Amino acid sequence: MKVKAIGRFIVTDTDVCHGEPVFRGTRILVADVLEQVASGMAWEAIVEEWRGSVTPEAIAEAVRLAREALVTHAPELVPA
């Protein structure tokens, strides 16, 4: 098992969800929650849907990390 902390609430673990980023202590994919945010779902509804396993603070961390990744890698995403 190889666990890496990406943030306070987000980890990767080669033994959980094929190493995709998940919220610590869950099998909830960060990508799934970010999709809910992107679709306009209220954070309170996201927390409720995941029965409190994902907190507003965890969602905020996911959004912040996604923003940082976009800003860092945006030049690589733009076609030449």
Secondary structure, 3 states (H helix, E strand, C coil): CCEEECCCCEEEECCEHHHCCEECCCCCEHHHHHHHHHCCCCHHHHHHHCCCCCCHHHHHHHHHHHHHHHHHHHHHHCCC
